Amino acid sequence: MTRRVALVSGAARGQGLAIVRRLRRDGVSVLAGDVLADELQKAVADLGDQGGAGDGEVRAVPLDVTSEDSWAAAVELADRELGGLAVLVNNAGILGRAPLVREDPREFERLWRVNCLGLLLGMQAAVPLLARADQPAIVNNLSNAAVRAFARHASYTSSKWAARGLTQAAAVELAELGIRVNAVLPGPVDTPMHDARTIERLQGATLLGRIGTPDDIAEVVAFLASPAAGFMTGAEVIVDGGQSLRMG
C-alpha cells in the first residue's frame, strides 16, 4: 500500500458521513459503504462539490452489513482499486424502541443482525487486508447504551452490549496480527436517527447541557484510527457529554 485506506459502514449520513469527512482531512482515502445506495451516492457527490472529495479519494459502495457477500465485494474493491485496507470503521447501526413485554422477536433479531453480526462479518472480511497494512486499526462505533441500560430499548441495548463484548474479543485475538481494535461509545447525537422532539429532550440529558454532533464522534474515531493511537487496543472511549455520569 502506498496510501492509507479506510472502509466506513453506514456512511450515507449522520456520524458515518462525518467520519468520512474527518478521515479525508487526515489524508485517508475512504471507501464509503451503506445500504442506502442512492443517498450514499448523493452524499459522496456533495462532498466532491464542496471540495472535500474532489480528488476522487472517496468512493461509494453499496454495503449491507448483514451480508457476507456484500462485505466481500466491498473489501475486494478496496484491494483492487485502492491498493488495500488499513482501517475498518464499523459505524452502521439501527435504533429500536419498545417495552420489553412488547418487543417483536423479528425486530429484536433485526437489530442484533445489524448492530452486532454486522461487526463480526465486517471484521472477518477485512482482517486479511488489514493484516498486510501498516498500523492497521478497527474502530467499532457503538453506544453508551453498552454500559448503561436504557428502558424501552431492550433490543438496542442488548445488541450494543454484545457488540462491546465482540470488540473486546477481537482486540485480544487480532493483537497477534498487529491489528488494534477499539470502541467509541457515543451518547445522544443529533442525527436523522432522532426526531426533533427527541433531540430537544436529550439536550438536557448530558452534564455539558447539549446534545452531541456527528463531528464530536468523528474526531474520536479518526484519532483511534490513526497511528497516533498506536498503543491503544481494547479501549472503550465514552463520548456522551457526561450523560453516563448523570445516569449514575
C-alpha positions as CSV (number, residue, x, y, z in Angstrom):
1,M,0.0,0.0,0.0
2,T,1.2,3.5,-0.8
3,R,-1.7,5.3,0.9
4,R,-3.9,4.8,4.0
5,V,-7.3,3.4,3.1
6,A,-10.4,3.2,5.3
7,L,-13.7,1.4,4.8
8,V,-16.6,3.1,6.7
9,S,-20.0,1.4,7.0
10,G,-23.2,3.4,7.5
11,A,-21.6,6.3,5.7
12,A,-24.6,7.9,3.9
13,R,-25.4,10.4,6.7
14,G,-25.0,11.3,10.3
15,Q,-22.0,10.0,12.2
16,G,-20.8,7.9,9.3
17,L,-20.7,10.8,6.8
18,A,-18.9,12.9,9.4
19,I,-16.3,10.2,9.9
20,V,-15.7,10.1,6.1
21,R,-15.1,13.8,6.0
22,R,-12.8,13.7,9.1
23,L,-10.7,10.9,7.7
24,R,-10.2,12.8,4.5
25,R,-8.9,15.7,6.4
26,D,-6.2,13.3,7.6
27,G,-5.4,12.3,4.0
28,V,-7.1,8.9,4.3
29,S,-8.7,7.5,1.2
30,V,-12.2,6.3,2.0
31,L,-14.5,3.6,0.7
32,A,-17.9,4.8,2.0
33,G,-20.5,2.0,2.3
34,D,-24.2,2.0,3.1
35,V,-27.3,0.1,2.3
36,L,-28.9,3.4,1.3
37,A,-27.2,3.4,-2.0
38,D,-28.9,6.4,-3.6
39,E,-28.5,8.6,-0.5
40,L,-24.9,7.5,-0.3
41,Q,-24.1,8.4,-3.9
42,K,-25.6,11.9,-3.4
43,A,-23.6,12.4,-0.1
44,V,-20.3,11.4,-1.9
45,A,-21.2,13.7,-4.8
46,D,-21.9,16.5,-2.4
47,L,-18.5,16.0,-0.8
48,G,-16.9,16.5,-4.2
49,D,-18.9,19.7,-4.8
50,Q,-17.7,21.0,-1.5
51,G,-14.1,20.3,-2.4
52,G,-14.0,17.6,0.3
53,A,-13.6,14.7,-2.2
54,G,-12.8,16.4,-5.4
55,D,-9.6,14.4,-5.7
56,G,-11.6,11.2,-6.1
57,E,-10.4,9.7,-2.8
58,V,-13.9,9.0,-1.5
59,R,-15.8,6.2,-3.3
60,A,-19.3,4.9,-2.6
61,V,-20.0,1.2,-2.5
62,P,-23.4,-0.4,-1.7
63,L,-23.0,-2.3,1.6
64,D,-25.5,-4.4,3.5
65,V,-23.6,-5.1,6.7
66,T,-25.7,-8.3,7.4
67,S,-24.5,-9.9,4.1
68,E,-21.2,-11.7,3.8
69,D,-21.3,-11.3,0.0
70,S,-21.7,-7.6,0.4
71,W,-18.8,-7.3,2.7
72,A,-16.6,-9.4,0.4
73,A,-17.4,-7.2,-2.6
74,A,-16.5,-4.0,-0.6
75,V,-13.2,-5.4,0.6
76,E,-12.4,-6.8,-2.8
77,L,-13.0,-3.3,-4.3
78,A,-10.7,-1.8,-1.7
79,D,-8.0,-4.2,-2.6
80,R,-8.4,-4.0,-6.4
81,E,-8.9,-0.2,-6.8
82,L,-7.4,1.4,-3.7
83,G,-4.5,-1.0,-3.1
84,G,-5.5,-2.5,0.2
85,L,-7.1,-1.5,3.6
86,A,-5.6,-0.1,6.7
87,V,-8.7,1.0,8.7
88,L,-12.2,-0.5,9.2
89,V,-14.8,1.7,10.9
90,N,-17.9,-0.4,11.8
91,N,-20.3,2.5,12.1
92,A,-23.6,1.2,10.7
93,G,-26.3,0.7,13.3
94,I,-30.1,1.0,13.8
95,L,-32.2,2.0,16.8
96,G,-35.3,0.3,18.1
97,R,-37.7,1.3,20.9
98,A,-40.3,-0.9,22.6
99,P,-41.3,-2.0,26.1
100,L,-39.7,-5.4,26.9
101,V,-43.0,-7.2,27.1
102,R,-44.0,-5.9,23.6
103,E,-40.7,-6.5,21.9
104,D,-41.2,-8.0,18.5
105,P,-38.8,-11.0,18.1
106,R,-38.3,-10.3,14.5
107,E,-37.4,-6.7,15.2
108,F,-35.1,-7.8,18.1
109,E,-33.3,-10.1,15.7
110,R,-33.0,-7.4,13.0
111,L,-31.3,-5.1,15.5
112,W,-28.9,-7.8,16.5
113,R,-28.1,-8.6,12.9
114,V,-27.2,-5.0,12.1
115,N,-25.7,-3.9,15.4
116,C,-23.7,-7.0,16.3
117,L,-23.5,-9.6,13.5
118,G,-22.6,-6.8,11.0
119,L,-19.5,-6.0,13.1
120,L,-18.4,-9.7,13.0
121,L,-18.9,-10.0,9.3
122,G,-17.0,-6.8,8.6
123,M,-14.1,-7.8,10.7
124,Q,-13.9,-11.3,9.2
125,A,-13.9,-9.8,5.7
126,A,-11.4,-7.1,6.4
127,V,-8.8,-8.9,8.5
128,P,-6.8,-10.5,5.6
129,L,-6.2,-7.0,4.1
130,L,-5.7,-5.3,7.5
131,A,-3.0,-7.8,8.4
132,R,-1.0,-6.7,5.4
133,A,-1.2,-3.0,6.3
134,D,1.0,-0.7,8.3
135,Q,-0.6,0.4,11.6
136,P,-4.0,-1.3,10.9
137,A,-6.9,-0.4,13.0
138,I,-10.6,-1.3,13.6
139,V,-12.9,1.2,15.2
140,N,-16.4,0.0,16.3
141,N,-18.8,2.8,16.8
142,L,-21.2,1.5,19.5
143,S,-23.3,3.5,22.1
144,N,-23.1,4.3,25.7
145,A,-26.1,2.0,26.0
146,A,-23.4,-0.7,26.1
147,V,-22.6,0.5,29.6
148,R,-25.9,1.9,30.9
149,A,-29.2,0.1,30.0
150,F,-32.0,2.3,28.7
151,A,-35.6,1.5,29.5
152,R,-37.7,0.5,26.5
153,H,-34.6,-0.3,24.4
154,A,-34.1,-4.0,25.1
155,S,-33.1,-4.9,21.6
156,Y,-30.9,-1.9,21.1
157,T,-29.2,-2.1,24.5
158,S,-28.6,-5.8,24.4
159,S,-27.2,-5.7,20.8
160,K,-24.7,-2.9,21.9
161,W,-23.6,-4.9,25.0
162,A,-22.9,-7.9,22.7
163,A,-21.1,-5.7,20.2
164,R,-18.9,-4.4,23.1
165,G,-18.0,-7.9,24.1
166,L,-17.3,-8.8,20.5
167,T,-15.0,-5.8,20.2
168,Q,-13.0,-6.9,23.3
169,A,-12.7,-10.4,22.0
170,A,-11.5,-9.1,18.6
171,A,-8.9,-6.9,20.4
172,V,-7.5,-9.9,22.2
173,E,-7.4,-12.2,19.1
174,L,-6.2,-9.7,16.5
175,A,-3.4,-8.2,18.5
176,E,-1.1,-11.0,17.3
177,L,-1.7,-9.7,13.8
178,G,-0.8,-6.2,14.8
179,I,-4.4,-5.0,14.4
180,R,-5.7,-2.6,17.0
181,V,-9.4,-2.8,17.9
182,N,-11.1,-0.1,19.8
183,A,-14.6,1.1,20.5
184,V,-16.3,4.5,20.6
185,L,-19.4,4.7,22.8
186,P,-21.4,7.8,21.8
187,G,-24.2,9.3,23.9
188,P,-27.1,11.4,22.4
189,V,-26.1,12.7,19.0
190,D,-28.1,14.9,16.6
191,T,-28.6,12.6,13.7
192,P,-31.5,11.5,11.5
193,M,-32.0,8.6,13.9
194,H,-33.8,11.0,16.3
195,D,-36.8,13.2,15.6
196,A,-37.0,16.9,16.7
197,R,-38.9,16.1,19.9
198,T,-36.3,13.5,21.0
199,I,-33.4,15.9,20.2
200,E,-35.0,18.6,22.3
201,R,-35.5,16.2,25.2
202,L,-31.9,14.9,25.0
203,Q,-30.4,18.5,25.2
204,G,-30.6,18.3,29.0
205,A,-29.5,14.7,29.4
206,T,-25.8,15.5,29.5
207,L,-23.6,17.2,32.0
208,L,-22.5,19.6,29.3
209,G,-26.0,20.7,28.6
210,R,-26.1,20.0,24.9
211,I,-26.6,17.1,22.5
212,G,-23.5,15.8,20.6
213,T,-22.8,16.4,17.0
214,P,-21.6,13.9,14.4
215,D,-18.3,15.8,14.3
216,D,-17.8,15.2,18.0
217,I,-17.8,11.5,17.4
218,A,-15.8,11.7,14.1
219,E,-12.9,13.4,15.9
220,V,-12.5,10.5,18.3
221,V,-13.0,7.8,15.6
222,A,-10.3,9.5,13.5
223,F,-7.9,9.5,16.4
224,L,-8.4,5.8,17.2
225,A,-8.0,5.0,13.5
226,S,-4.7,6.9,13.3
227,P,-1.1,5.8,14.1
228,A,-1.3,8.4,16.9
229,A,-3.3,5.9,18.9
230,G,-0.7,3.2,18.2
231,F,-0.6,2.0,21.8
232,M,-4.3,1.7,22.3
233,T,-6.3,-1.5,21.8
234,G,-9.3,-2.8,23.6
235,A,-10.1,0.7,24.7
236,E,-13.7,2.0,25.2
237,V,-14.0,5.7,24.8
238,I,-17.3,7.2,26.0
239,V,-18.2,10.3,24.1
240,D,-21.5,11.4,25.7
241,G,-21.1,14.8,27.3
242,G,-21.2,13.1,30.7
243,Q,-24.7,11.5,30.2
244,S,-23.5,8.2,31.7
245,L,-22.4,10.0,34.9
246,R,-25.7,11.7,35.2
247,M,-27.5,8.4,34.8
248,G,-25.4,7.0,37.6
